[in-house]
Amino acid sequence: MNLRSLLNKSMLRHLRLIELLYETKQGLPTDRLIAELRCSLPVLLNDIRLVNEEQDDATIEKYKGLYQLKVQKNSPVSRLYAEFLQRSSEFQIFEALLYEQHENITELASDLYLSISNTQRYLKKIQLVLKEADIELKHRPLRLEGKESVIRQLYYRYFNEKHFQMGINLPKLKEEHQEVIFAFVTDFLVKNNFPVKHIFIQRLAYNFYISLWRMKNQHHFPKWQLKNDFLQLPLTTRFITCQQLVKECFDFSLDERGCQDAFWLLYSDSLIFSEEQLDYIVKNNERGKVHYDIHEQLITQLNAAFIKPLTQKEQVQLICTLQNSSFLYATKGTCVNILRLDKESFVLAMAKTYPVGVAKITRLVEDITAQYYFYFEKDFVISYVYWILTTIPDWVERISWGQKRIKILLLSNLSPTAENYLASQIEKKIYGDFEIYQGNHETTTLFQNLEAYDLILTTEDLKIPCSVPLLPIDSYLSWQNIASIQEIVSELIEQCNVEQRIVS
């Protein structure tokens, strides 16, 4: 589930326009954009004008018949998503629902400078979208109710995308109050021997802040799920300072039980920061043990597909990552996203370059999810594949590509030494089970047996009468060459694998 549908139709089309152009660096023609966005030419031209007016860090320009997105050098793509969240009235209302400071629609509309009719329409849209995650919109005051972990995770994702910078921004709190929370969170990490990384501080600080608002409005995390006694609270002067802040800004008393509620991610075993913590969860949390066993089985099958298996330490690291990405959700539940679908974009990009390897890993994940009826939703499968690919950065080198080796013939007008260098670069930068045959080293009967090869690479403008794929490349192997060669090699390997499965 994602909240993209909260955007109005024009903003959603603008977002998709930016994504299409960002994904295709060389640009796209008018007819392709019209087809992808399902709009007319006047609408497309108006959208481009509006995007150029509204976006501070990106402009759309036309060059040689292709529309291209120009993003400022120091501006990450996350800033573009943040701007949509900041401009959207629907998301302004969504954020306001966290604070529960409006008894009715009239008050909410007045505070956000919206008409009552539009506010009512936006609330109905929010209600409809959140129903997918079993979250209900209630009135007097306007608020969200449902599974507490899902609501808190939803707001964490929202704030994380809206405030994309390295710094952490907790709305409605003064800077000195935010510093108190950061210091207390840091103390908590140190007290429990967890790594004091920015990403850990960010995750805990946002969740602590969101939890305080939920607790202030009497939405508590189920006490029976907060039973981890491995963790220790830092009962120092910073804890006392944090108590004073909560009393002043949130108007309730924060005790040790309240801290467990605020640190629910860790006390409910939904977030793992260390191997020792994982070991405790496996021994003391029945659901955690079940998840561990299933993830261990997935990794066993993954290792069977690898030429170089994962070490024990790598396996534990991957299990921690997979548990962190899924445990806080129900196994038959819905994965929560806001606007960014970066995991899906990453997996699709990798699948285009390495279709065989990504398809193998995806099948392993799908088989496990089907066998155990375990996070089988598409977004969960994509998330699992994403974390496997990113947690094992050398997965392409480890994976077994198939039984048959692809034969590649390299034909060039280069000197033998230059051709040797080009061949070595291909072997180094292209993944898959293949062997290169160099034209400079072959016999004079070379052109009589071209059908024996699966792919011909050439630096010359050759017209060869044969059915073997022919791919022109540069003598220095540009990144475009690498992408093109990898794509066709992966396709050939997959084709061989399909033929082998049919024969067997």
JOCORTA-V919346 format. One line per field, one symbol per residue. ss: DSSP state (@ for helix, = for strand, . for the rest). phi: phi as a letter, one per 20 degrees, with the letter a starting at -180 (. if undefined). Layout:
BEGIN
ss = ???
phi = ???
END
This chain:
BEGIN
ss = .=.@@@..@@@@@@@@@@@@@@@....=.@@@@@@@@...@@@@@@@@@@@@@@...======..======.....@@@@@@@@@@@.@@@@@@@@@@@.....@@@@@@@....@@@@@@@@@@@@@@@@@@..===....===..@@@@@@@@@@@@@@@............@@@@@@@@@@@@@@@@@......@@@@@@@@@@@@@@@@@@@......@@@...........@@@@@@@@@@@@@@.....@@@@@@@.@@@@.......@@@@@@@@@@.@@@@@@@@@@@@@@@@@@@.=.....@@@@@@@@@@@@@@@..........=....@@@@@@@@@@@@.@@@@@@@@@@@@@@@@@@.....@@@@@@@@@@@@@@...@@@@=......======....@@@@@@@@@@@@@@....=====@@@....@@@.@@@..====..........====......@@@@@@@@@@@@@@@@@@@@@@@@@.
phi = .cegffffgffffffffffffffdffocfgffffffelcefgfffffffffffeeedbcdcdclndeceddggedffffffgffffeffffffgffffeldcfbfffffffeldffffffffffffgffffgdlddedclefadcqffffffffffffffefdefffdcdgmdfgffffffgffffgfffgdlefedgfffffffffffffffffgemddfgffeedfdfeceeedffffffffffffedmbeedfffffffeggefemecddbffffffffeccffffffgfffffgffffffeefdfffgfffffffgffffecffeffdedfdcddfdfffffffffffecgffffffffffffffffdlcleggfffffffgfffefdfdgffefeeqeeeeeddddbdefgfffgffffffffdddpebcddeffdeefegfecfffdebddbedeecdfbefgdcfcefdlffffgffffffffffffffffffffff
END
